[in-house]
C-alpha cells in the first residue's frame, strides 16, 4: 500500500518501490515520457494554476504540516493527486535542489499544441532552435508566458521544457504556454513561411536594431543555439536578423537576456 499524508505512514526507505520509480524518472528525464516532475511550492502552485494534472505529490512531514500551503494541497487533492509522506532523508534522494522545500509532484506532460495555432493572424511564437541549456529554455518560456506569447516551439536538440532544470527555471510556467517540438529547423521554417508568419532571428551582430524593426504579427521570434546560433534554413525561408545594441568589447548577451528584451518589444510592452 502506498502511504498517504494524514495516514500516519511515512516512507523511511529509499528502496521503497515508489521512491525507486521516482528516482529513475528524475535521473533520466526524456521528452517522450508522459510524466514530469515539479519541485517546490511556487512551481507546484504555478503548474496547478495553469491546469497541470498531478498524479502524486510527495511531502516531508514538516512540509505536509505547513498551514500556509493547505489551500494548495486541497487543490491538488481535489484533482485526484495522491499524497505521500517521505522522511527527509528519503525526500533528499528525490530533491533536485540543495535546499529542498519538501514538496515534489509528478504531473502529466501536457499534450503538444495543435499546429492550428500557427494559423492565428495575431500570433507571437517563440522558437527555441537548438537552445541547449535547460536554464535558458526555462527562463525564455517564463518570459514567453509573461508577455502572453501564443505558443513556443522547440527545435532539434533544444532542451526539454519539462526537464527538471528547465521546469525550475520557468517556475512552472511551461504548463501555461502551448508547446510543440519539431525535429528539424527546416520543417519549422517551412511550416511558418507557408502560413505567412514573419520570421525574426535574434542575432548578436548584423541585421537591424530592434528599435528599427517592425514587430507586426503573425510573428515568430527565433532564438538560436548558445554557440552556433540559429540554423541557416531560417535565412533561406526569408528571416530577418534583429539585434540589440551592445557596447564594444562585449561579444553578445545571454540568449535568455536577449529574449526577455526582444519578446517584450515584440509584445508591445516596451
C-alpha positions in Angstrom: 0.0 0.0 0.0 1.2 3.5 -0.8 1.3 5.6 2.3 -0.8 8.8 2.2 -0.3 12.0 4.1 -2.6 12.0 7.0 -2.4 8.2 7.4 0.5 8.5 9.8 2.6 6.3 7.5 5.9 7.7 6.4 8.3 6.2 3.8 11.6 5.7 5.5 13.5 3.6 2.9 15.0 4.8 -0.4 14.3 1.2 -1.6 10.6 1.8 -1.5 9.1 0.9 -4.9 7.6 4.3 -5.4 10.8 6.1 -4.4 12.8 3.9 -6.8 10.4 4.7 -9.6 10.5 8.5 -9.0 14.3 8.4 -8.7 14.6 6.7 -12.1 12.3 9.3 -13.6 14.3 12.2 -12.2 17.7 10.7 -13.2 16.8 10.1 -16.8 14.0 12.5 -17.9 13.0 12.0 -21.5 11.0 14.1 -23.9 8.9 11.0 -24.8 7.8 10.3 -21.2 4.3 11.2 -20.2 5.3 12.2 -16.7 7.2 15.2 -15.4 8.5 16.2 -12.0 7.6 19.6 -10.4 9.5 20.5 -7.3 8.9 23.4 -4.9 5.8 25.2 -3.7 5.9 28.0 -6.2 6.3 25.7 -9.2 3.6 23.5 -7.9 1.2 26.4 -7.5 2.0 27.8 -10.9 1.5 24.4 -12.5 -1.8 23.9 -10.8 -3.0 27.4 -11.8 -2.1 26.6 -15.4 -4.1 23.4 -15.4 -1.4 20.8 -14.8 -2.8 17.4 -13.7 -0.9 15.7 -10.9 -0.8 12.0 -10.1 1.1 12.0 -6.9 2.8 14.6 -4.6 5.5 13.6 -2.1 5.9 15.7 1.0 8.2 15.6 4.0 6.2 15.5 7.3 7.1 19.1 8.0 6.0 20.3 4.6 2.7 18.5 4.8 2.1 20.2 8.1 2.7 23.7 6.8 -0.6 25.6 7.2 0.5 28.2 4.6 0.3 25.5 1.9 -3.1 24.0 3.0 -5.0 25.6 0.1 -2.6 24.3 -2.5 -2.7 20.8 -1.0 -6.5 20.9 -1.1 -6.4 21.9 -4.8 -4.1 19.0 -5.6 -6.3 16.5 -3.7 -9.4 17.9 -5.4 -7.9 16.9 -8.8 -7.1 13.4 -7.5 -3.4 13.6 -6.7 -2.3 11.1 -4.2 -0.4 12.4 -1.2 2.7 10.5 0.1 4.8 11.3 3.1 8.6 10.6 2.9 11.2 11.1 5.6 13.5 14.0 5.0 16.5 11.7 4.2 14.3 9.8 1.7 13.0 13.0 0.1 16.6 14.2 -0.2 17.1 11.4 -2.7 14.4 12.9 -4.9 15.2 16.6 -4.5 16.9 18.4 -7.4 18.0 21.5 -5.4 20.4 22.0 -2.5 17.8 23.3 -0.1 14.6 21.4 -0.9 11.2 22.7 0.3 9.9 19.2 0.9 7.3 19.1 -1.9 7.6 17.3 -5.2 4.8 16.4 -7.6 4.5 14.2 -10.6 2.3 15.6 -13.3 1.1 14.5 -16.7 3.0 16.1 -19.6 0.6 18.4 -21.5 -0.3 17.3 -25.0 1.6 19.2 -27.7 -0.1 22.3 -29.1 -2.1 21.8 -32.2 -0.5 23.0 -35.4 -3.6 25.2 -35.9 -2.1 27.7 -33.5 0.2 28.7 -36.4 -2.8 30.0 -38.3 -3.7 32.8 -35.9 -3.3 36.2 -37.5 -2.3 37.8 -34.2 0.2 35.1 -33.3 3.5 35.7 -31.5 5.6 32.5 -31.5 8.8 31.9 -29.5 11.1 29.5 -31.4 14.0 27.9 -29.5 16.2 26.5 -32.2 18.7 24.2 -30.5 18.9 26.2 -27.3 20.5 23.5 -25.2 20.9 25.0 -21.7 17.8 24.0 -19.7 18.0 27.1 -17.6 17.9 29.3 -20.7 14.9 27.3 -22.1 13.1 27.7 -18.8 13.9 31.4 -18.5 12.7 32.1 -22.0 9.5 30.2 -21.5 8.9 32.2 -18.3 9.2 35.4 -20.3 7.0 34.0 -23.1 4.3 33.3 -20.5 4.7 36.8 -19.1 4.2 38.6 -22.4 1.3 36.3 -23.5 3.0 34.5 -26.3 0.7 32.4 -28.4 3.0 29.3 -28.4 6.6 28.2 -28.1 8.3 25.8 -30.5 11.4 23.8 -29.5 13.5 22.7 -32.4 16.1 19.9 -32.9 18.3 19.5 -29.8 16.7 22.2 -27.7 16.4 21.2 -24.1 13.1 19.7 -23.0 11.0 22.4 -21.3 9.7 19.8 -18.9 13.1 18.5 -17.8 13.7 19.3 -14.1 16.2 22.1 -14.6 14.1 23.8 -17.3 10.9 23.5 -15.3 12.6 25.0 -12.2 13.8 27.9 -14.3 10.4 28.5 -15.8 8.9 28.3 -12.2 6.2 26.1 -13.6 5.0 28.5 -16.3 5.9 25.9 -19.0 2.5 24.5 -18.3 0.9 27.8 -19.3 2.5 28.2 -22.8 1.2 26.0 -25.6 4.3 24.0 -26.6 5.3 21.9 -29.6 8.5 20.2 -30.7 9.8 20.0 -34.2 12.7 17.7 -35.0 14.2 19.8 -37.8 14.6 23.6 -38.3 13.8 23.2 -42.0 10.4 21.7 -41.1 9.5 24.5 -38.7 10.7 27.2 -41.1 8.7 25.8 -44.0 5.5 25.5 -42.0 5.8 29.1 -40.8 6.7 30.5 -44.1 3.9 28.7 -45.8 1.4 30.2 -43.3 2.7 33.7 -43.8 4.4 34.0 -40.4 7.1 36.7 -40.3 10.4 35.4 -39.1 12.8 37.4 -36.9 16.1 35.9 -35.8 17.9 37.3 -32.8 21.5 37.9 -33.7 24.4 39.5 -31.8 25.7 41.2 -35.0 24.3 42.1 -38.3 20.7 42.9 -39.2 18.8 45.8 -37.9 18.5 47.2 -34.4 15.3 46.2 -32.5 14.2 49.9 -32.3 14.2 50.0 -36.2 12.3 46.7 -36.7 8.6 46.2 -37.2 7.1 43.5 -34.9 3.9 43.2 -36.9 2.1 39.9 -36.5 1.9 37.0 -37.1 5.5 36.8 -35.9 8.0 34.2 -34.9 10.9 35.3 -32.7 13.7 32.8 -33.2 16.5 32.3 -30.7 19.3 30.0 -31.8 21.8 27.8 -30.1 24.0 29.4 -27.5 27.2 28.8 -29.6 26.2 28.2 -33.2 23.2 30.5 -33.4 20.1 29.7 -35.5 20.1 27.2 -38.3 20.8 28.8 -41.7 17.5 27.4 -43.1 15.7 30.3 -41.4 17.5 32.8 -43.7 16.5 30.7 -46.7 12.9 30.9 -45.5 13.1 34.8 -45.6 14.0 35.5 -41.9 15.3 38.9 -40.9 18.0 39.4 -38.3 17.3 41.7 -35.4 19.9 42.8 -32.8 20.2 44.8 -29.6 22.8 47.5 -29.1 25.9 46.1 -27.4 28.9 48.0 -26.2 32.3 47.5 -27.8 34.2 44.6 -26.3 31.1 42.6 -25.4 30.5 39.7 -27.7 26.9 39.0 -27.0 24.1 38.8 -24.5 23.0 35.6 -22.9 20.2 34.2 -25.0 17.7 34.4 -22.2 18.5 38.0 -21.5 18.2 38.9 -25.2 14.9 37.0 -25.4 13.5 38.9 -22.4 14.1 42.3 -24.1 13.1 41.3 -27.6 9.9 39.5 -26.5 8.7 42.5 -24.5 9.3 44.6 -27.6 7.6 42.1 -29.8 4.6 42.1 -27.5 4.4 45.9 -27.5 5.2 46.2 -23.8 8.4 48.1 -24.1 
